[in-house]
Amino acid sequence: MSRVLDVAGLDGGYGSVQILKDISLHVDEGEFVTIIGPNGCGKSTFIKVIFGIATHYRGTVKHRGESIAGWRTDQLVQRGIAYVPQVDNVFPGLNVRENLEMGGVRLPPTLLEERISRALEMFPDLQPRLHDTAASLSGGSGKCSPSRARSSVTLPSCCWMSQPRRSARSTRNRLSSVSTRYVRRASPFSSWSRTRGSRWRAPTAATSLPMAK
C-alpha cells in the first residue's frame, strides 16, 4: 500500500498565533482517516495549514513522497488534492452545473464533460437540480452534495472534508456509501473526515486519530 500523505512535526497557526505543535500522521492509499477532538483543538486548522490557507511554520508535509509544505492552494488542487470546507463550500450565485464546472476549469471541455457525468453518477440527487442555483438548495444537506461532487471532478488522490456529518446532517451509512463510491469509482481516494467529539463513529475500516485530549 503506497503512502499518499505523510505529515511529520507540523507546527502552524494564523499569522503569529500558533495553534498546532508537533503534529504527525500519515494516510495510505484508499484509507479513511478521521480526526476527532473537541472544539478549538485545531482540527480545521490542521487541514488549512496543509492546504495553504493557514500559516505553515515548520514540519514536513509530503504527498506521494514529494514535499508540498508551503505550496499555494491552486498548486495543491492541480496536484490532485481536494478540500471540502464545512461552510462556504459552494458558489451560491452559480447553478449546480456551474459549480461542478468550477471544479475543472483547467480541464479540456470534452474531459470536463466526462468528469461531470461521472460526478453525477456518484451524486444522482444533483441531476434534477443542475439548473438551480446553489443558494436555493436546502441547508447543509443540500449544499454538501455539489461541493463533494465538485471536488471529485479533478479525480483527486486525497480529499479532506471538514465536519461532513454536521454539514450534511446525514447518517453514517450515507457518508460511508458516498466515500466508498469515491474510492471505487473516482480514484484511489483517501478521505479525511473530522467530527465533533465522539458522538459519531468513523466509517468502517477508518483510522481514528484524536487531535487533542
FIKOLZA-1660 file (N, C-alpha, C; in steps of 0.1 Angstrom, whole numbers, plus 5000, padded with zeros to 4 digits):
% residues 213
   i   px   py   pz ch aa at
   1 5008 4988 5000  A  M  N
   1 5000 5000 5000  A  M CA
   1 5009 5012 5000  A  M  C
   2 5007 5022 4991  A  S  N
   2 5015 5033 4989  A  S CA
   2 5011 5044 4999  A  S  C
   3 5020 5053 5003  A  R  N
   3 5017 5064 5012  A  R CA
   3 5013 5076 5003  A  R  C
   4 5001 5081 5006  A  V  N
   4 4995 5092 4999  A  V CA
   4 5000 5105 5006  A  V  C
   5 4999 5106 5019  A  L  N
   5 5002 5118 5026  A  L CA
   5 5010 5115 5038  A  L  C
   6 5021 5122 5041  A  D  N
   6 5029 5120 5053  A  D CA
   6 5032 5133 5059  A  D  C
   7 5028 5135 5071  A  V  N
   7 5030 5148 5079  A  V CA
   7 5038 5145 5091  A  V  C
   8 5049 5152 5093  A  A  N
   8 5057 5150 5105  A  A CA
   8 5062 5163 5111  A  A  C
   9 5060 5164 5124  A  G  N
   9 5064 5176 5132  A  G CA
   9 5058 5189 5127  A  G  C
  10 5045 5189 5124  A  L  N
  10 5039 5201 5118  A  L CA
  10 5035 5211 5129  A  L  C
  11 5040 5223 5127  A  D  N
  11 5036 5235 5135  A  D CA
  11 5029 5245 5126  A  D  C
  12 5019 5251 5131  A  G  N
  12 5012 5261 5123  A  G CA
  12 5001 5268 5130  A  G  C
  13 4995 5278 5124  A  G  N
  13 4985 5286 5130  A  G CA
  13 4980 5297 5121  A  G  C
  14 4977 5309 5127  A  Y  N
  14 4973 5320 5119  A  Y CA
  14 4982 5332 5122  A  Y  C
  15 4990 5335 5113  A  G  N
  15 5000 5346 5115  A  G CA
  15 5009 5342 5126  A  G  C
  16 5009 5351 5137  A  S  N
  16 5018 5348 5148  A  S CA
  16 5012 5340 5159  A  S  C
  17 4999 5336 5157  A  V  N
  17 4992 5328 5167  A  V CA
  17 4993 5313 5164  A  V  C
  18 5001 5306 5172  A  Q  N
  18 5003 5292 5169  A  Q CA
  18 4992 5284 5175  A  Q  C
  19 4987 5275 5166  A  I  N
  19 4976 5266 5170  A  I CA
  19 4981 5251 5171  A  I  C
  20 4989 5247 5161  A  L  N
  20 4994 5233 5161  A  L CA
  20 5008 5232 5165  A  L  C
  21 5012 5222 5172  A  K  N
  21 5025 5219 5176  A  K CA
  21 5029 5205 5175  A  K  C
  22 5038 5202 5167  A  D  N
  22 5044 5189 5165  A  D CA
  22 5034 5178 5162  A  D  C
  23 5026 5180 5151  A  I  N
  23 5016 5171 5147  A  I CA
  23 5022 5161 5136  A  I  C
  24 5020 5149 5138  A  S  N
  24 5025 5139 5128  A  S CA
  24 5014 5128 5126  A  S  C
  25 5012 5125 5113  A  L  N
  25 5003 5114 5109  A  L CA
  25 5005 5111 5094  A  L  C
  26 4999 5100 5090  A  H  N
  26 5001 5096 5076  A  H CA
  26 4988 5090 5071  A  H  C
  27 4986 5090 5058  A  V  N
  27 4974 5084 5051  A  V CA
  27 4979 5076 5040  A  V  C
  28 4975 5063 5040  A  D  N
  28 4979 5054 5029  A  D CA
  28 4967 5054 5018  A  D  C
  29 4971 5050 5006  A  E  N
  29 4961 5050 4995  A  E CA
  29 4949 5041 4999  A  E  C
  30 4937 5047 4996  A  G  N
  30 4925 5040 4999  A  G CA
  30 4920 5040 5014  A  G  C
  31 4928 5047 5022  A  E  N
  31 4925 5047 5036  A  E CA
  31 4916 5059 5040  A  E  C
  32 4907 5057 5050  A  F  N
  32 4899 5067 5056  A  F CA
  32 4905 5071 5069  A  F  C
  33 4907 5083 5072  A  V  N
  33 4913 5088 5084  A  V CA
  33 4903 5098 5091  A  V  C
  34 4900 5096 5103  A  T  N
  34 4891 5105 5110  A  T CA
  34 4898 5113 5121  A  T  C
  35 4898 5126 5121  A  I  N
  35 4904 5134 5131  A  I CA
  35 4894 5138 5141  A  I  C
  36 4895 5134 5154  A  I  N
  36 4885 5136 5164  A  I CA
  36 4890 5145 5175  A  I  C
  37 4883 5154 5180  A  G  N
  37 4887 5162 5191  A  G CA
  37 4877 5173 5194  A  G  C
  38 4878 5179 5206  A  P  N
  38 4868 5190 5210  A  P CA
  38 4870 5202 5202  A  P  C
  39 4860 5211 5202  A  N  N
  39 4860 5224 5195  A  N CA
  39 4873 5232 5200  A  N  C
  40 4879 5238 5190  A  G  N
  40 4891 5246 5193  A  G CA
  40 4904 5239 5194  A  G  C
  41 4904 5226 5192  A  C  N
  41 4917 5219 5194  A  C CA
  41 4926 5219 5181  A  C  C
  42 4921 5224 5170  A  G  N
  42 4930 5226 5158  A  G CA
  42 4927 5216 5147  A  G  C
  43 4915 5210 5147  A  K  N
  43 4912 5200 5136  A  K CA
  43 4912 5207 5122  A  K  C
  44 4903 5218 5122  A  S  N
  44 4902 5225 5109  A  S CA
  44 4915 5232 5106  A  S  C
  45 4922 5238 5116  A  T  N
  45 4935 5244 5113  A  T CA
  45 4945 5235 5107  A  T  C
  46 4945 5223 5112  A  F  N
  46 4954 5213 5106  A  F CA
  46 4952 5211 5091  A  F  C
  47 4940 5210 5087  A  I  N
  47 4937 5209 5073  A  I CA
  47 4941 5221 5065  A  I  C
  48 4937 5233 5071  A  K  N
  48 4940 5245 5064  A  K CA
  48 4955 5248 5063  A  K  C
  49 4963 5244 5073  A  V  N
  49 4977 5246 5071  A  V CA
  49 4983 5238 5060  A  V  C
  50 4978 5225 5059  A  I  N
  50 4983 5217 5048  A  I CA
  50 4978 5222 5034  A  I  C
  51 4966 5227 5034  A  F  N
  51 4960 5232 5022  A  F CA
  51 4964 5246 5018  A  F  C
  52 4973 5252 5026  A  G  N
  52 4978 5265 5022  A  G CA
  52 4969 5277 5026  A  G  C
  53 4959 5275 5035  A  I  N
  53 4950 5285 5039  A  I CA
  53 4955 5292 5052  A  I  C
  54 4960 5284 5061  A  A  N
  54 4966 5289 5073  A  A CA
  54 4981 5289 5072  A  A  C
  55 4988 5294 5082  A  T  N
  55 5003 5296 5082  A  T CA
  55 5010 5283 5086  A  T  C
  56 5019 5279 5077  A  H  N
  56 5028 5268 5080  A  H CA
  56 5041 5273 5086  A  H  C
  57 5044 5269 5098  A  Y  N
  57 5056 5273 5105  A  Y CA
  57 5068 5264 5102  A  Y  C
  58 5066 5252 5105  A  R  N
  58 5077 5242 5103  A  R CA
  58 5071 5228 5102  A  R  C
  59 5079 5218 5098  A  G  N
  59 5075 5205 5097  A  G CA
  59 5073 5200 5083  A  G  C
  60 5074 5187 5080  A  T  N
  60 5073 5182 5067  A  T CA
  60 5059 5178 5063  A  T  C
  61 5055 5181 5051  A  V  N
  61 5042 5176 5045  A  V CA
  61 5046 5171 5031  A  V  C
  62 5044 5158 5030  A  K  N
  62 5047 5152 5017  A  K CA
  62 5035 5145 5011  A  K  C
  63 5033 5147 4998  A  H  N
  63 5023 5140 4990  A  H CA
  63 5029 5131 4980  A  H  C
  64 5027 5118 4982  A  R  N
  64 5034 5108 4973  A  R CA
  64 5049 5110 4973  A  R  C
  65 5055 5113 4984  A  G  N
  65 5069 5114 4985  A  G CA
  65 5075 5127 4982  A  G  C
  66 5067 5137 4977  A  E  N
  66 5072 5150 4974  A  E CA
  66 5067 5160 4983  A  E  C
  67 5076 5169 4988  A  S  N
  67 5073 5179 4998  A  S CA
  67 5063 5189 4991  A  S  C
  68 5052 5192 4998  A  I  N
  68 5042 5202 4994  A  I CA
  68 5040 5213 5004  A  I  C
  69 5049 5213 5014  A  A  N
  69 5048 5223 5025  A  A CA
  69 5049 5237 5019  A  A  C
  70 5040 5246 5022  A  G  N
  70 5040 5259 5017  A  G CA
  70 5035 5262 5003  A  G  C
  71 5030 5251 4997  A  W  N
  71 5025 5253 4983  A  W CA
  71 5012 5261 4984  A  W  C
  72 5010 5268 4973  A  R  N
  72 4997 5276 4971  A  R CA
  72 4986 5266 4969  A  R  C
  73 4974 5271 4973  A  T  N
  73 4962 5262 4972  A  T CA
  73 4959 5257 4957  A  T  C
  74 4961 5266 4947  A  D  N
  74 4959 5262 4934  A  D CA
  74 4969 5252 4929  A  D  C
  75 4981 5252 4934  A  Q  N
  75 4991 5242 4931  A  Q CA
  75 4987 5228 4937  A  Q  C
  76 4981 5229 4949  A  L  N
  76 4977 5216 4955  A  L CA
  76 4966 5210 4948  A  L  C
  77 4956 5218 4943  A  V  N
  77 4945 5213 4936  A  V CA
  77 4949 5207 4923  A  V  C
  78 4959 5213 4916  A  Q  N
  78 4964 5208 4903  A  Q CA
  78 4971 5195 4906  A  Q  C
  79 4977 5193 4918  A  R  N
  79 4984 5181 4921  A  R CA
  79 4975 5169 4924  A  R  C
  80 4962 5172 4927  A  G  N
  80 4953 5162 4930  A  G CA
  80 4949 5161 4944  A  G  C
  81 4949 5172 4951  A  I  N
  81 4945 5173 4965  A  I CA
  81 4932 5182 4966  A  I  C
  82 4922 5177 4973  A  A  N
  82 4909 5185 4973  A  A CA
  82 4906 5187 4988  A  A  C
  83 4898 5198 4990  A  Y  N
  83 4893 5201 5003  A  Y CA
  83 4879 5206 5002  A  Y  C
  84 4870 5200 5011  A  V  N
  84 4856 5204 5011  A  V CA
  84 4854 5210 5025  A  V  C
  85 4853 5224 5026  A  P  N
  85 4851 5230 5039  A  P CA
  85 4837 5227 5045  A  P  C
  86 4836 5230 5058  A  Q  N
  86 4823 5228 5064  A  Q CA
  86 4813 5238 5059  A  Q  C
  87 4816 5250 5058  A  V  N
  87 4807 5261 5053  A  V CA
  87 4813 5268 5042  A  V  C
  88 4805 5276 5035  A  D  N
  88 4810 5284 5023  A  D CA
  88 4817 5275 5013  A  D  C
  89 4811 5264 5010  A  N  N
  89 4817 5254 5002  A  N CA
  89 4811 5253 4988  A  N  C
  90 4802 5262 4985  A  V  N
  90 4796 5263 4971  A  V CA
  90 4797 5278 4967  A  V  C
  91 4795 5280 4953  A  F  N
  91 4793 5293 4948  A  F CA
  91 4778 5296 4947  A  F  C
  92 4773 5303 4957  A  P  N
  92 4758 5304 4958  A  P CA
  92 4751 5310 4946  A  P  C
  93 4758 5319 4939  A  G  N
  93 4752 5326 4928  A  G CA
  93 4752 5318 4915  A  G  C
  94 4759 5307 4915  A  L  N
  94 4760 5298 4903  A  L CA
  94 4751 5287 4905  A  L  C
  95 4746 5281 4893  A  N  N
  95 4738 5269 4895  A  N CA
  95 4746 5257 4897  A  N  C
  96 4740 5246 4899  A  V  N
  96 4747 5233 4903  A  V CA
  96 4757 5229 4893  A  V  C
  97 4753 5230 4880  A  R  N
  97 4762 5226 4869  A  R CA
  97 4774 5235 4869  A  R  C
  98 4772 5248 4870  A  E  N
  98 4783 5257 4870  A  E CA
  98 4792 5255 4882  A  E  C
  99 4787 5251 4893  A  N  N
  99 4796 5247 4905  A  N CA
  99 4804 5236 4901  A  N  C
 100 4799 5226 4894  A  L  N
 100 4807 5214 4890  A  L CA
 100 4817 5218 4880  A  L  C
 101 4814 5227 4871  A  E  N
 101 4824 5232 4861  A  E CA
 101 4835 5239 4868  A  E  C
 102 4833 5246 4879  A  M  N
 102 4844 5253 4886  A  M CA
 102 4854 5243 4891  A  M  C
 103 4850 5231 4893  A  G  N
 103 4860 5221 4898  A  G CA
 103 4869 5216 4887  A  G  C
 104 4867 5219 4875  A  G  N
 104 4876 5215 4864  A  G CA
 104 4878 5226 4854  A  G  C
 105 4880 5238 4858  A  V  N
 105 4881 5250 4849  A  V CA
 105 4893 5248 4840  A  V  C
 106 4903 5241 4844  A  R  N
 106 4915 5239 4836  A  R CA
 106 4915 5227 4828  A  R  C
 107 4904 5219 4828  A  L  N
 107 4903 5207 4820  A  L CA
 107 4899 5210 4806  A  L  C
 108 4903 5202 4796  A  P  N
 108 4897 5204 4782  A  P CA
 108 4882 5201 4783  A  P  C
 109 4874 5208 4775  A  P  N
 109 4860 5207 4775  A  P CA
 109 4854 5193 4775  A  P  C
 110 4860 5185 4766  A  T  N
 110 4855 5171 4765  A  T CA
 110 4857 5163 4777  A  T  C
 111 4869 5165 4783  A  L  N
 111 4873 5158 4795  A  L CA
 111 4864 5163 4807  A  L  C
 112 4862 5176 4807  A  L  N
 112 4853 5182 4818  A  L CA
 112 4839 5176 4817  A  L  C
 113 4834 5174 4805  A  E  N
 113 4820 5168 4804  A  E CA
 113 4820 5154 4809  A  E  C
 114 4831 5146 4807  A  E  N
 114 4832 5132 4811  A  E CA
 114 4832 5132 4827  A  E  C
 115 4840 5141 4832  A  R  N
 115 4842 5142 4847  A  R CA
 115 4828 5146 4854  A  R  C
 116 4821 5155 4848  A  I  N
 116 4809 5160 4853  A  I CA
 116 4798 5148 4853  A  I  C
 117 4798 5141 4842  A  S  N
 117 4789 5130 4841  A  S CA
 117 4792 5119 4851  A  S  C
 118 4805 5117 4854  A  R  N
 118 4809 5107 4864  A  R CA
 118 4805 5112 4878  A  R  C
 119 4807 5125 4880  A  A  N
 119 4803 5131 4893  A  A CA
 119 4788 5129 4895  A  A  C
 120 4780 5131 4885  A  L  N
 120 4765 5130 4886  A  L CA
 120 4761 5115 4888  A  L  C
 121 4769 5106 4883  A  E  N
 121 4766 5092 4886  A  E CA
 121 4768 5089 4901  A  E  C
 122 4778 5095 4907  A  M  N
 122 4781 5094 4921  A  M CA
 122 4771 5101 4930  A  M  C
 123 4766 5112 4925  A  F  N
 123 4756 5120 4932  A  F CA
 123 4744 5123 4924  A  F  C
 124 4736 5112 4922  A  P  N
 124 4724 5113 4913  A  P CA
 124 4714 5123 4917  A  P  C
 125 4714 5126 4930  A  D  N
 125 4704 5136 4935  A  D CA
 125 4706 5150 4929  A  D  C
 126 4718 5152 4923  A  L  N
 126 4720 5165 4917  A  L CA
 126 4715 5167 4903  A  L  C
 127 4712 5156 4897  A  Q  N
 127 4708 5156 4883  A  Q CA
 127 4695 5165 4880  A  Q  C
 128 4685 5164 4888  A  P  N
 128 4673 5172 4886  A  P CA
 128 4675 5187 4891  A  P  C
 129 4686 5190 4897  A  R  N
 129 4688 5203 4903  A  R CA
 129 4699 5211 4895  A  R  C
 130 4704 5206 4884  A  L  N
 130 4715 5211 4877  A  L CA
 130 4714 5226 4874  A  L  C
 131 4702 5231 4871  A  H  N
 131 4700 5245 4867  A  H CA
 131 4694 5253 4878  A  H  C
 132 4694 5247 4890  A  D  N
 132 4690 5255 4902  A  D CA
 132 4703 5261 4908  A  D  C
 133 4701 5274 4913  A  T  N
 133 4713 5280 4920  A  T CA
 133 4716 5272 4933  A  T  C
 134 4729 5272 4936  A  A  N
 134 4733 5265 4948  A  A CA
 134 4727 5272 4960  A  A  C
 135 4724 5285 4960  A  A  N
 135 4718 5291 4971  A  A CA
 135 4704 5286 4974  A  A  C
 136 4698 5281 4964  A  S  N
 136 4684 5276 4966  A  S CA
 136 4683 5262 4972  A  S  C
 137 4695 5255 4973  A  L  N
 137 4695 5242 4979  A  L CA
 137 4693 5243 4994  A  L  C
 138 4687 5232 4999  A  S  N
 138 4684 5233 5014  A  S CA
 138 4697 5232 5022  A  S  C
 139 4699 5240 5032  A  G  N
 139 4709 5240 5042  A  G CA
 139 4721 5232 5039  A  G  C
 140 4727 5225 5049  A  G  N
 140 4739 5217 5048  A  G CA
 140 4737 5205 5039  A  G  C
 141 4726 5198 5041  A  S  N
 141 4725 5186 5033  A  S CA
 141 4724 5188 5018  A  S  C
 142 4718 5200 5014  A  G  N
 142 4717 5203 5000  A  G CA
 142 4730 5207 4994  A  G  C
 143 4737 5215 5002  A  K  N
 143 4750 5221 4997  A  K CA
 143 4762 5212 4997  A  K  C
 144 4761 5201 5005  A  C  N
 144 4772 5192 5006  A  C CA
 144 4774 5184 4994  A  C  C
 145 4763 5180 4987  A  S  N
 145 4765 5172 4975  A  S CA
 145 4772 5179 4964  A  S  C
 146 4768 5191 4960  A  P  N
 146 4776 5198 4949  A  P CA
 146 4790 5201 4953  A  P  C
 147 4793 5203 4966  A  S  N
 147 4807 5206 4970  A  S CA
 147 4815 5193 4969  A  S  C
 148 4810 5182 4973  A  R  N
 148 4817 5170 4972  A  R CA
 148 4818 5165 4957  A  R  C
 149 4807 5167 4950  A  A  N
 149 4808 5163 4936  A  A CA
 149 4818 5172 4928  A  A  C
 150 4819 5185 4931  A  R  N
 150 4828 5193 4925  A  R CA
 150 4843 5189 4928  A  R  C
 151 4845 5185 4941  A  S  N
 151 4859 5181 4944  A  S CA
 151 4863 5168 4937  A  S  C
 152 4853 5160 4932  A  S  N
 152 4857 5147 4926  A  S CA
 152 4860 5150 4911  A  S  C
 153 4857 5161 4905  A  V  N
 153 4859 5164 4891  A  V CA
 153 4874 5163 4887  A  V  C
 154 4883 5166 4896  A  T  N
 154 4897 5165 4893  A  T CA
 154 4903 5151 4896  A  T  C
 155 4894 5142 4900  A  L  N
 155 4899 5128 4904  A  L CA
 155 4910 5129 4914  A  L  C
 156 4908 5136 4925  A  P  N
 156 4919 5138 4935  A  P CA
 156 4924 5125 4941  A  P  C
 157 4936 5124 4945  A  S  N
 157 4942 5112 4952  A  S CA
 157 4940 5114 4967  A  S  C
 158 4937 5126 4971  A  C  N
 158 4935 5128 4985  A  C CA
 158 4925 5140 4987  A  C  C
 159 4915 5137 4996  A  C  N
 159 4905 5148 4998  A  C CA
 159 4902 5149 5013  A  C  C
 160 4901 5162 5018  A  W  N
 160 4898 5165 5032  A  W CA
 160 4884 5170 5032  A  W  C
 161 4876 5165 5042  A  M  N
 161 4863 5170 5044  A  M CA
 161 4861 5175 5058  A  M  C
 162 4858 5187 5060  A  S  N
 162 4856 5192 5074  A  S CA
 162 4842 5191 5079  A  S  C
 163 4840 5183 5090  A  Q  N
 163 4827 5181 5096  A  Q CA
 163 4817 5176 5085  A  Q  C
 164 4819 5165 5078  A  P  N
 164 4810 5160 5068  A  P CA
 164 4796 5157 5073  A  P  C
 165 4796 5151 5085  A  R  N
 165 4783 5147 5091  A  R CA
 165 4775 5159 5095  A  R  C
 166 4781 5169 5101  A  R  N
 166 4774 5180 5106  A  R CA
 166 4769 5189 5095  A  R  C
 167 4777 5190 5084  A  S  N
 167 4772 5198 5073  A  S CA
 167 4761 5191 5065  A  S  C
 168 4763 5178 5064  A  A  N
 168 4753 5170 5056  A  A CA
 168 4741 5167 5064  A  A  C
 169 4741 5166 5077  A  R  N
 169 4730 5162 5085  A  R CA
 169 4726 5148 5080  A  R  C
 170 4736 5139 5077  A  S  N
 170 4733 5126 5071  A  S CA
 170 4736 5115 5081  A  S  C
 171 4733 5103 5077  A  T  N
 171 4736 5092 5086  A  T CA
 171 4750 5087 5083  A  T  C
 172 4755 5079 5092  A  R  N
 172 4768 5073 5090  A  R CA
 172 4768 5064 5077  A  R  C
 173 4757 5057 5075  A  N  N
 173 4757 5048 5063  A  N CA
 173 4758 5056 5050  A  N  C
 174 4751 5068 5050  A  R  N
 174 4751 5076 5037  A  R CA
 174 4765 5081 5035  A  R  C
 175 4772 5086 5046  A  L  N
 175 4786 5091 5044  A  L CA
 175 4795 5080 5039  A  L  C
 176 4794 5068 5046  A  S  N
 176 4802 5057 5042  A  S CA
 176 4799 5053 5028  A  S  C
 177 4787 5053 5023  A  S  N
 177 4783 5050 5010  A  S CA
 177 4789 5059 5000  A  S  C
 178 4788 5072 5002  A  V  N
 178 4794 5082 4993  A  V CA
 178 4809 5080 4992  A  V  C
 179 4816 5079 5004  A  S  N
 179 4830 5077 5004  A  S CA
 179 4834 5065 4997  A  S  C
 180 4827 5054 4999  A  T  N
 180 4830 5041 4992  A  T CA
 180 4830 5043 4977  A  T  C
 181 4819 5050 4972  A  R  N
 181 4818 5053 4958  A  R CA
 181 4830 5061 4953  A  R  C
 182 4835 5070 4961  A  Y  N
 182 4847 5078 4957  A  Y CA
 182 4859 5068 4955  A  Y  C
 183 4861 5059 4965  A  V  N
 183 4872 5050 4964  A  V CA
 183 4871 5041 4952  A  V  C
 184 4859 5036 4949  A  R  N
 184 4858 5026 4939  A  R CA
 184 4857 5032 4925  A  R  C
 185 4851 5044 4923  A  R  N
 185 4848 5049 4910  A  R CA
 185 4856 5062 4906  A  R  C
 186 4860 5070 4916  A  A  N
 186 4866 5082 4912  A  A CA
 186 4881 5081 4911  A  A  C
 187 4888 5076 4921  A  S  N
 187 4902 5075 4920  A  S CA
 187 4906 5067 4933  A  S  C
 188 4919 5064 4934  A  P  N
 188 4924 5059 4947  A  P CA
 188 4923 5070 4957  A  P  C
 189 4912 5071 4965  A  F  N
 189 4907 5083 4972  A  F CA
 189 4909 5081 4987  A  F  C
 190 4917 5090 4993  A  S  N
 190 4919 5090 5007  A  S CA
 190 4910 5101 5013  A  S  C
 191 4900 5097 5021  A  S  N
 191 4891 5108 5026  A  S CA
 191 4894 5111 5040  A  S  C
 192 4896 5123 5043  A  W  N
 192 4898 5128 5057  A  W CA
 192 4885 5133 5062  A  W  C
 193 4880 5128 5073  A  S  N
 193 4868 5133 5078  A  S CA
 193 4870 5137 5093  A  S  C
 194 4866 5149 5096  A  R  N
 194 4868 5152 5110  A  R CA
 194 4854 5154 5117  A  R  C
 195 4852 5150 5129  A  T  N
 195 4840 5150 5136  A  T CA
 195 4841 5158 5149  A  T  C
 196 4829 5161 5154  A  R  N
 196 4829 5168 5167  A  R CA
 196 4828 5158 5178  A  R  C
 197 4837 5159 5187  A  G  N
 197 4837 5150 5199  A  G CA
 197 4837 5135 5194  A  G  C
 198 4830 5127 5202  A  S  N
 198 4829 5112 5199  A  S CA
 198 4815 5107 5197  A  S  C
 199 4806 5116 5192  A  R  N
 199 4792 5112 5191  A  R CA
 199 4790 5104 5178  A  R  C
 200 4799 5104 5169  A  W  N
 200 4798 5097 5157  A  W CA
 200 4810 5088 5154  A  W  C
 201 4807 5076 5151  A  R  N
 201 4818 5067 5148  A  R CA
 201 4823 5068 5134  A  R  C
 202 4836 5066 5132  A  A  N
 202 4841 5067 5118  A  A CA
 202 4836 5056 5110  A  A  C
 203 4836 5058 5096  A  P  N
 203 4831 5047 5088  A  P CA
 203 4840 5034 5090  A  P  C
 204 4834 5023 5085  A  T  N
 204 4841 5010 5086  A  T CA
 204 4855 5011 5081  A  T  C
 205 4864 5006 5088  A  A  N
 205 4878 5005 5084  A  A CA
 205 4886 5018 5084  A  A  C
 206 4879 5028 5091  A  A  N
 206 4886 5041 5092  A  A CA
 206 4896 5041 5104  A  A  C
 207 4906 5049 5103  A  T  N
 207 4915 5051 5114  A  T CA
 207 4912 5064 5121  A  T  C
 208 4910 5063 5135  A  S  N
 208 4906 5074 5142  A  S CA
 208 4918 5080 5149  A  S  C
 209 4921 5093 5147  A  L  N
 209 4933 5099 5152  A  L CA
 209 4929 5111 5161  A  L  C
 210 4928 5109 5174  A  P  N
 210 4925 5120 5183  A  P CA
 210 4935 5132 5181  A  P  C
 211 4929 5144 5181  A  M  N
 211 4938 5156 5179  A  M CA
 211 4942 5162 5192  A  M  C
 212 4934 5160 5202  A  A  N
 212 4938 5166 5215  A  A CA
 212 4929 5159 5226  A  A  C
 213 4934 5160 5238  A  K  N
 213 4926 5154 5249  A  K CA
 213 4914 5163 5252  A  K  C
% end
